[in-house]
């Protein structure tokens, strides 16, 4: 075989190998895509929602508004109110919480607090987050609001403020709940309150990611004993990037989970309600989280190349107002879009009339992708321009006169 034939054969084999590898890769990608799609059409739970945390974008949903029994997922709202009380200064992590007889009488998942026992707020949060303790929930509700019913009223008020349209609470822990009794929520509403908890109170992660811990009981005789806590969320041990959040299960609710995870500064929330068994809720949530991280791309405009000219102001000694976006613009893409095609459309008036206050909304930026507006961000005043009075104008003229004559 001469050199030309050898070269041809070698080249042909090389190209055939490359082609085979390429087809194998494409086939694998196609099959993987089908597997993901199948996973999301095969959700064996009553309802599910997949949400991106920073924007609240819904990536996937199944019966998102269906009113269902939440069981211990209820405690997400309880935790929100606890952290709000801490932020407002009403509570501190070191405050002692006394356990009432009623709180100690709770059944279901508990840490066996005794009537009269005292634990710190920090310990109570640990018991609720890790061990899903019903007794600790009621003790905290009574400590914050005086009694559980008043605390439940606060829970419902907070739910309304978050626009949780398919939620109503009758207790603070989800124990012995039912739709007929008026205790229910939806997968979307669980995702909404989960987002509120992880974004407004990120310190929850310090508790919700702990696998095992202990607390110390002190009974009425002063005898101390250790009690072990094990996280009810098994994904804490197995899922890369897990940040929480809360499990729930009763005979009527079946198996529920709100799972949160973070990778590359992206938070994904997966809610599963009414799964058939414990393993299913964790595997379904993991599949949803995987899908979320694989199929989302976060676009953030940090305005590095944005140049906005000052706007003239009439009727003020301050002749112009500087403007800037109120906050960063964020948008979630889920179909592999080319984010370089996003266009900014700046809308601003030619001039303004005084008075203008710092922080006033002056205009907006619309974000266009493929001819569709995908979102907007407000442009606000960075400085103020008070309305000038007659004396202001008179003084300005006098000052100008003296400067003109060098006086």
C-alpha positions as CSV (number, residue, x, y, z in Angstrom):
1,X,0.0,0.0,0.0
2,X,1.6,3.3,-1.1
3,X,1.7,6.4,1.1
4,X,-1.3,8.1,-0.6
5,X,-3.6,5.1,0.1
6,X,-2.3,4.9,3.7
7,X,-3.0,8.6,4.2
8,X,-6.5,8.2,2.8
9,X,-7.4,5.2,5.0
10,X,-6.0,7.0,8.1
11,X,-8.0,10.1,7.3
12,X,-11.2,8.1,6.6
13,X,-10.9,6.1,9.9
14,X,-10.3,9.3,11.8
15,X,-13.3,11.1,10.3
16,X,-15.5,8.0,10.9
17,X,-14.4,7.8,14.6
18,X,-15.2,11.6,15.1
19,X,-18.6,11.1,13.4
20,X,-19.4,8.1,15.6
21,X,-18.4,10.0,18.8
22,X,-20.4,13.0,17.7
23,X,-23.5,10.9,17.0
24,X,-23.1,9.1,20.4
25,X,-22.9,12.5,22.2
26,X,-26.0,13.8,20.3
27,X,-27.9,10.6,21.1
28,X,-26.9,10.8,24.7
29,X,-28.0,14.5,24.9
30,X,-31.3,13.6,23.2
31,X,-32.0,10.7,25.6
32,X,-31.1,12.9,28.6
33,X,-33.5,15.5,27.4
34,X,-36.2,12.9,27.1
35,X,-35.4,11.6,30.6
36,X,-35.8,15.1,32.1
37,X,-39.0,15.6,30.2
38,X,-40.3,12.2,31.3
39,X,-39.3,13.0,34.9
40,X,-41.4,16.1,34.9
41,X,-44.4,14.5,33.3
42,X,-44.2,11.6,35.6
43,X,-44.5,13.4,38.9
44,X,-46.4,10.9,41.1
45,X,-47.6,13.5,43.6
46,X,-50.8,15.4,44.0
47,X,-49.1,18.7,43.2
48,X,-45.7,20.2,42.6
49,X,-44.0,23.5,41.8
50,X,-40.4,24.3,40.7
51,X,-39.4,28.0,41.3
52,X,-36.3,30.1,40.9
53,X,-35.7,31.9,44.2
54,X,-34.4,35.4,43.3
55,X,-37.2,36.2,40.8
56,X,-40.0,33.8,41.8
57,X,-40.2,32.5,38.2
58,X,-42.1,29.3,38.0
59,X,-40.1,26.7,36.0
60,X,-42.6,23.8,36.3
61,X,-45.9,23.3,37.9
62,X,-48.5,20.5,38.4
63,X,-51.8,21.6,40.0
64,X,-50.0,24.5,41.6
65,X,-53.2,26.0,43.0
66,X,-54.8,22.8,44.3
67,X,-55.7,23.2,48.0
68,X,-54.1,20.4,49.9
69,X,-53.2,19.4,53.5
70,X,-49.6,20.7,54.2
71,X,-48.8,18.8,57.5
72,X,-45.5,20.1,58.9
73,X,-44.7,22.3,55.9
74,X,-47.0,24.6,57.9
75,X,-43.9,25.3,60.0
76,X,-42.3,27.4,57.3
77,X,-44.7,30.2,58.1
78,X,-44.1,29.7,61.8
79,X,-40.4,30.1,61.2
80,X,-41.0,33.2,59.1
81,X,-42.8,34.9,62.0
82,X,-40.1,33.8,64.5
83,X,-37.4,35.4,62.4
84,X,-39.5,38.5,61.8
85,X,-39.8,38.9,65.6
86,X,-36.0,38.6,65.9
87,X,-35.4,41.1,63.2
88,X,-37.8,43.6,64.8
89,X,-36.0,43.3,68.2
90,X,-39.0,41.6,69.9
91,X,-36.9,38.4,70.3
92,X,-33.3,37.5,70.6
93,X,-31.7,34.1,70.0
94,X,-30.7,34.0,73.7
95,X,-34.2,34.7,75.1
96,X,-35.6,31.9,77.2
97,X,-38.9,30.4,76.2
98,X,-41.1,28.7,78.9
99,X,-43.0,25.6,77.8
100,X,-46.7,25.5,78.8
101,X,-48.7,22.4,79.6
102,X,-50.6,22.8,76.3
103,X,-47.3,23.0,74.3
104,X,-45.9,20.0,76.1
105,X,-49.1,18.0,75.3
106,X,-48.5,18.1,71.5
107,X,-48.3,14.7,69.9
108,X,-46.7,13.7,66.5
109,X,-43.1,14.7,65.9
110,X,-41.8,16.3,69.0
111,X,-38.7,16.7,71.2
112,X,-40.6,15.9,74.4
113,X,-40.5,19.3,76.1
114,X,-41.8,19.2,79.7
115,X,-44.3,21.8,81.1
116,X,-42.2,24.5,82.8
117,X,-39.1,23.6,80.9
118,X,-37.2,26.6,79.5
119,X,-35.2,26.6,76.3
120,X,-33.6,29.4,74.3
121,X,-35.1,30.7,71.1
122,X,-32.0,29.4,69.3
123,X,-32.7,25.9,70.6
124,X,-36.4,26.1,69.7
125,X,-35.6,27.1,66.1
126,X,-33.2,24.1,66.0
127,X,-36.0,21.8,67.2
128,X,-38.5,23.1,64.7
129,X,-36.1,23.1,61.7
130,X,-34.3,19.8,62.3
131,X,-36.7,17.6,64.2
132,X,-40.0,19.3,63.1
133,X,-41.0,19.6,66.7
134,X,-44.7,20.3,67.2
135,X,-44.2,21.1,70.9
136,X,-41.5,23.7,70.2
137,X,-43.8,25.4,67.6
138,X,-46.6,25.9,70.1
139,X,-44.2,27.1,72.7
140,X,-42.8,29.7,70.3
141,X,-46.2,30.8,69.2
142,X,-47.3,31.4,72.8
143,X,-44.1,33.2,73.6
144,X,-44.5,35.6,70.6
145,X,-48.3,36.2,70.6
146,X,-49.5,35.1,74.0
147,X,-51.5,32.2,72.7
148,X,-51.5,29.9,69.6
149,X,-54.7,31.3,68.1
150,X,-53.4,34.9,68.0
151,X,-50.2,33.6,66.4
152,X,-52.3,31.7,63.8
153,X,-54.1,35.0,63.0
154,X,-50.7,36.5,62.4
155,X,-49.8,33.6,60.1
156,X,-52.9,34.1,58.0
157,X,-52.2,37.9,57.8
158,X,-48.7,37.2,56.6
159,X,-50.0,34.7,54.1
160,X,-52.4,37.3,52.7
161,X,-49.6,39.9,52.5
162,X,-47.6,37.4,50.4
163,X,-50.6,36.9,48.1
164,X,-50.9,33.3,49.1
165,X,-54.4,32.9,47.6
166,X,-55.0,29.2,48.5
167,X,-53.8,29.1,52.1
168,X,-55.5,29.2,55.5
169,X,-54.0,28.1,58.7
170,X,-55.7,26.7,61.8
171,X,-52.7,25.9,63.9
172,X,-48.9,26.6,63.9
173,X,-47.6,23.1,63.3
174,X,-49.8,21.3,60.8
175,X,-50.8,18.6,63.4
176,X,-54.2,17.0,62.8
177,X,-55.0,19.4,60.0
178,X,-57.7,19.0,57.4
179,X,-59.2,21.0,54.6
180,X,-62.7,20.8,56.2
181,X,-61.3,22.3,59.3
182,X,-59.9,25.2,57.3
183,X,-56.2,24.2,57.3
184,X,-54.8,24.0,53.8
185,X,-52.4,25.5,51.3
186,X,-51.2,24.9,47.7
187,X,-47.8,23.9,46.2
188,X,-47.5,27.4,44.8
189,X,-48.2,29.0,48.1
190,X,-45.6,26.7,49.8
191,X,-43.1,27.8,47.2
192,X,-44.0,31.5,47.9
193,X,-43.5,31.2,51.7
194,X,-40.3,29.1,51.2
195,X,-38.9,31.9,49.0
196,X,-39.8,34.4,51.6
197,X,-38.0,32.4,54.3
198,X,-34.8,31.7,52.4
199,X,-34.4,35.2,50.8
200,X,-35.5,37.4,53.7
201,X,-34.0,35.2,56.5
202,X,-31.0,33.3,55.0
203,X,-29.9,32.4,58.5
204,X,-32.4,29.6,58.4
205,X,-29.8,27.7,56.4
206,X,-27.6,27.4,59.5
207,X,-30.4,25.3,61.0
208,X,-32.0,23.6,58.1
209,X,-28.8,22.0,56.8
210,X,-27.8,20.4,60.0
211,X,-28.1,16.6,59.8
212,X,-27.7,15.7,63.5
213,X,-27.5,17.7,66.7
214,X,-28.5,17.5,70.4
215,X,-30.3,19.6,72.9
216,X,-30.2,19.4,76.7
217,X,-33.4,18.9,78.7
218,X,-33.7,20.1,82.3
219,X,-36.7,18.7,84.1
220,X,-38.5,20.1,87.1
221,X,-36.1,18.5,89.4
222,X,-33.1,20.1,87.7
223,X,-31.9,16.9,86.2
224,X,-30.2,17.4,82.8
225,X,-30.4,14.9,79.9
226,X,-29.4,15.0,76.3
227,X,-31.9,14.5,73.4
228,X,-30.8,13.7,69.9
229,X,-32.1,15.5,66.8
230,X,-32.0,14.1,63.3
231,X,-33.1,16.1,60.3
232,X,-36.3,14.8,58.7
233,X,-35.0,16.1,55.3
234,X,-32.9,13.3,54.0
235,X,-31.6,15.4,51.1
236,X,-29.4,17.2,53.6
237,X,-27.1,14.2,53.4
238,X,-27.3,13.5,49.7
239,X,-28.1,16.5,47.5
240,X,-25.3,18.8,46.3
241,X,-26.1,22.4,47.3
242,X,-29.0,21.7,49.5
243,X,-30.0,24.6,51.8
244,X,-33.3,23.2,53.3
245,X,-36.0,23.3,53.9
246,X,-39.0,21.5,55.5
247,X,-40.7,18.1,55.4
248,X,-44.3,17.2,56.3
249,X,-46.3,14.0,56.5
250,X,-49.6,12.8,58.1
251,X,-51.9,10.0,57.0
252,X,-54.2,12.6,55.3
253,X,-51.5,14.8,53.8
254,X,-49.3,11.8,52.7
255,X,-45.7,12.9,52.1
256,X,-44.7,16.5,51.4
257,X,-41.5,18.4,51.0
258,X,-40.2,21.9,50.3
259,X,-36.6,21.4,49.2
260,X,-34.3,24.4,48.5
261,X,-30.8,24.3,47.0
262,X,-28.2,26.8,45.7
263,X,-25.6,26.4,43.0
264,X,-23.6,29.1,41.3
265,X,-25.6,31.8,43.2
266,X,-28.9,30.4,41.9
267,X,-31.6,29.3,44.4
268,X,-34.1,26.7,43.3
269,X,-37.2,25.7,45.3
270,X,-38.9,22.4,44.7
271,X,-42.2,21.7,46.3
272,X,-43.8,18.2,46.3
273,X,-47.2,17.6,48.0
274,X,-49.0,14.4,48.5
275,X,-46.3,12.0,47.4
276,X,-47.1,8.3,47.8
277,X,-44.2,7.4,50.1
278,X,-41.2,9.0,51.8
279,X,-38.6,7.9,49.2
280,X,-40.8,9.3,46.4
281,X,-41.0,12.8,47.9
282,X,-37.2,13.0,48.1
283,X,-36.5,11.5,44.7
284,X,-39.1,13.7,43.1
285,X,-37.8,16.8,44.7
286,X,-34.2,15.9,43.7
287,X,-35.3,15.4,40.1
288,X,-37.1,18.8,40.1
289,X,-34.0,20.5,41.5
290,X,-31.8,18.8,38.9
291,X,-34.1,20.0,36.2
292,X,-34.1,23.5,37.6
293,X,-30.4,23.8,37.7
294,X,-30.0,22.2,34.2
295,X,-32.6,24.3,32.4
296,X,-32.3,27.8,33.9
297,X,-30.0,30.7,33.1
298,X,-30.2,33.8,35.1
299,X,-29.7,37.1,33.3
300,X,-28.6,40.0,35.6
301,X,-28.1,43.5,34.3
302,X,-25.6,45.2,36.5
303,X,-25.5,48.4,34.3
304,X,-21.7,48.3,33.6
305,X,-22.2,50.0,30.2
306,X,-25.3,52.1,31.0
307,X,-24.9,55.9,30.5
308,X,-27.8,58.1,31.5
309,X,-27.8,61.8,31.0
310,X,-29.1,64.2,33.7
311,X,-32.6,65.5,33.2
312,X,-33.2,69.3,33.3
313,X,-35.5,70.6,36.1
314,X,-37.8,73.6,35.9
315,X,-38.7,75.8,38.9
316,X,-35.8,74.9,41.1
317,X,-32.3,76.3,41.8
318,X,-31.1,72.7,41.2
319,X,-30.9,72.6,37.5
320,X,-30.8,68.9,36.8
321,X,-31.5,65.5,38.3
322,X,-29.2,62.5,38.1
323,X,-31.0,59.2,37.6
324,X,-30.2,55.5,38.0
325,X,-32.0,52.1,38.1
326,X,-33.7,51.4,41.4
327,X,-32.2,47.9,41.5
328,X,-30.5,45.2,39.4
329,X,-32.7,43.7,36.7
330,X,-33.0,39.9,36.8
331,X,-34.7,37.5,34.5
332,X,-34.8,33.7,34.3
333,X,-34.6,31.9,30.9
334,X,-35.5,28.3,30.7
335,X,-35.1,27.4,27.0
336,X,-31.5,28.1,26.2
337,X,-32.1,31.7,24.9
338,X,-29.3,33.9,23.7
339,X,-29.1,36.6,26.3
340,X,-26.9,38.8,24.1
341,X,-30.0,39.6,22.1
342,X,-31.7,41.4,25.0
343,X,-32.2,45.1,24.3
344,X,-32.7,48.0,26.7
345,X,-35.4,50.6,25.9
346,X,-34.9,53.7,28.2
347,X,-38.0,55.8,28.7
348,X,-37.4,59.2,30.3
349,X,-39.1,62.7,30.1
350,X,-37.3,65.5,28.4
351,X,-37.6,67.7,31.6
352,X,-39.0,67.7,35.1
353,X,-41.0,70.2,37.2
354,X,-39.9,70.9,40.7
355,X,-40.2,69.6,43.4
356,X,-38.4,66.3,42.8
357,X,-37.5,64.1,45.8
358,X,-34.6,61.7,46.0
359,X,-35.9,58.3,45.2
360,X,-38.8,59.5,43.1
361,X,-39.6,57.3,40.0
362,X,-38.6,59.3,36.9
363,X,-38.8,56.7,34.2
364,X,-38.1,53.1,33.4
365,X,-36.0,50.7,31.3
366,X,-38.0,48.1,29.4
367,X,-36.1,44.9,28.5
368,X,-36.9,43.5,25.0
369,X,-36.2,40.0,23.8
370,X,-37.3,39.0,20.4
371,X,-39.9,41.8,20.2
372,X,-41.4,40.9,23.6
373,X,-41.0,42.9,26.8
374,X,-39.7,40.5,29.4
375,X,-39.6,43.0,32.2
376,X,-39.0,46.5,33.4
377,X,-37.0,48.4,36.0
378,X,-37.7,51.8,37.5
379,X,-35.3,54.7,37.1
380,X,-35.2,56.9,40.2
381,X,-33.8,60.3,41.2
382,X,-30.4,60.2,42.9
383,X,-30.7,63.8,44.2
384,X,-33.5,66.2,45.0
385,X,-34.6,69.5,43.4
386,X,-36.8,71.5,45.8
387,X,-39.2,74.0,44.4
388,X,-37.7,77.5,44.5
389,X,-39.6,80.3,46.2
390,X,-39.6,84.0,45.3
391,X,-36.9,84.7,47.9
392,X,-34.8,81.8,46.5
393,X,-34.9,83.3,43.1
394,X,-34.3,86.9,44.4
395,X,-31.2,85.7,46.4
396,X,-30.0,83.9,43.3
397,X,-30.3,87.0,41.2
398,X,-28.5,89.1,43.8
399,X,-25.7,86.6,44.1
400,X,-25.3,86.5,40.3
401,X,-25.2,90.3,40.3
402,X,-22.5,90.6,42.9
403,X,-20.4,87.9,41.1
404,X,-20.9,89.8,37.8
405,X,-19.5,93.0,39.3
406,X,-16.8,91.2,41.3
407,X,-18.3,92.4,44.6
